[in-house]
Amino acid sequence: MTAQYQVHGNVAVITLNNPPVNGLGLSTRQGIADGMASANADAAVTAIVITGAGKAFSGGADIKEFGSPKAGQEPNLNSVIAVLEASAKPVIAAMHTVAMGGGLELAMGCHYRVVAPGCSVALPEVKLGLLPGAGGTQRLPRLIGVEAALNMIVTGEAVKSEMLAMVPGQKLFDKVAASADTLAEEALAFARSVADVRPLPLVRNLPCKHPQGDAYFQFARNMVNGMSKNFPAPAKCVDAVQAATKKKFDDGMAVEREIFIALMATPESKSLRHIFLAERAASKIPDVPSDTPVREIKSIAVIGAGTMGGGIAMNFLNAGIPVKMLEMKQEALDRGIATIRKNYESQVKKGKLKQDKYDQRMSLLSTTLSYDDLAGTDMVIEAVFEEIGVKEAVFKELDRVMKPGAILASNTSTLDVDKIASFTKRPEDVVGLHFFSPANVMKLLEVVRGKKTAKDVMATVMVVAKKIKKIAVVSGVCDGFIGNRMVEQYGRQGGFLLDEGCTPAQVDKAIEKFGFAMGPFRMGDLAGNDIGWAIRKRRVVEQPDMKYSKTADLLCEKGRFGQKTGAGWYDYVAGKRDAIPNADVVKMIEDHRKALGITPRKISDEEIVQRLVYALVNEGARILEEGISSKASDIDMVYLMGYGFPIHRGGPMNYADQVGLFNVVQAMKRFAQNPLDDAKFWAPAPLLAKLAAEGKTFN
Ligand code: NAI
């Protein structure tokens, strides 16, 4: 049973007990309803306390029920709250630690609330593109005032109970307990003190008004629209709270319900819920059981104090894990340390990092020029030059000095992790950890699983990733892993679009309108166009028949590598990131087109977006069928967290599912007819073709 019933003297106590956060799943809801029935039937009981066991009062909906029929099964949360309101005996919520979403709505359906200090209180449904659907939008404004309630509902952010207790005139908490330890005792005493009060107070009977009325809501709507352009839910939250001020309680509830159902059906909410589940799914590896023992990682070594090494080190320092950095020369170490210092100091200046925290982090950092000093560390991450010979020398040294059981990781972005593993006599301890630049900022981490990587190494690095607050996604070994392999196809389409008639600015604008943080050409300028150039030089040797646009090569021949040279597809002014279109680049594209004998055509934004996004989808499908990735949602996470794919579209694979795979395949067939494009690439991946034919989806 996930809710327990006990009687203490003449007070019944219903304790939610559904770890980890007492989610309000079906059996918990049923348990509350049963407890209420028992308490009301027992003449000796004069009051009822509802509280939560363990680490929460309640975190709200049970995510295990997400999308399952159980979620809506009776008694649903609204029915449970109706039972509380109808109780002939007072019901008191005793809240601590976490009271969120449905958990807070449950508490607001009680007659009284006693809270412990430090309780995180929130209605976070907006983060899933929804609004609270069990009276949250109608009851919270009655309890803490319209403005405070609307702020919480629109942002979904948690507020500590002691802060809420200070809101003037608040009625959310009838009593703040002295501490979490005394909450149970104080709630029981409070229950006894109100046992005889009649009529019982109901939140629904409280008034709900804003002194400025509609003018306030218009102001709120403008604010919200400005901040959440791709998401409908926040503005709908304003509508629901406004309804609380204008309508009778039950009519307001009906408005809330109607909006809730409409939001559930929006692609934006579906995408957000997909991401929520995808993030949790990413940490699970199908053939690595969750109880796989993990190795203890208490110290880290980083080889190479360059761009990536420094950023990687900061992740661990931030998490309180000591880092030893190794370089070949003292100057390189000094430079690396100076960069880390500069980074932290700018955070201190901006007030984002306290001086003592900064000192503490730097005290965890040490340096060395000798591999022998690394012998005691539990894990090493290599971030030296991207050359196989250099990697070989480094891994041979690591194999020589590292203790048995240490994890040997490489941050390589393009090299074969199996080959790197073969430089050691312990390939089972070798794994790829592909951080994204800047490594201390970007959330994504591709964990590259070699053929021989041990399962407990995989389990360990997934835990380590969580400790340093990364979203880790597992990739098999292939050229470019998941993200860069897909982005290459995306970039190739960008090139064809230029040849056929677009300008870089037109392509970038179209895809940015779709919601990407940055179009392919602005991204190229940021990352450095020389990187793609180097890859293409390799490709033309490996795949001499590969079709691609030479425009980017011409650009690089002019030395226009992007922001770092002040010029790329666009011009840049020092110290600014604005991309300024350049007439010479446009002329270069036109001349190249002429030389190829291509008559430019007008290309619609729709075609631009489809070609760029479906290129990702088709390559993603190949990655799935080759088993490089074990689930489509992992590919979505890579693109959302590492490549600026629009959040409201939920990642390329989720987006394709929403468009319908049949439609995606039809478009690909059309693109394959274009003689200037690559018909071979547009042949739908067999997995995609099969799913489309069966009317199925990736996710
Ligand atoms: P970098 O050139 O900034 O830094 C490399 C550092 O390694 C230099 O400080 C160099 O002195 C040091 N080094 C070279 N050989 C060494 C050796 N034998 N022993 C010890 N130190 C040595 O390069 P960056 O950009 O930090 O790249 C490092 C690795 O990370 C490469 O494998 C690269 O492919 C990968 N990577 C780079 C990304 C980026 O955006 N820059 C993104 C993801 C991965």
Boltz pocket constraint, residues with backbone or C-beta under 6 A from the ligand:
constraints:
  - pocket:
      binder: B
      contacts: [[A, 303], [A, 304], [A, 305], [A, 306], [A, 307], [A, 308], [A, 309], [A, 326], [A, 327], [A, 328], [A, 332], [A, 382], [A, 383], [A, 384], [A, 385], [A, 386], [A, 387], [A, 390], [A, 393], [A, 394], [A, 411], [A, 412], [A, 413], [A, 414], [A, 434], [A, 435], [A, 436], [A, 437]]
      max_distance: 6.0
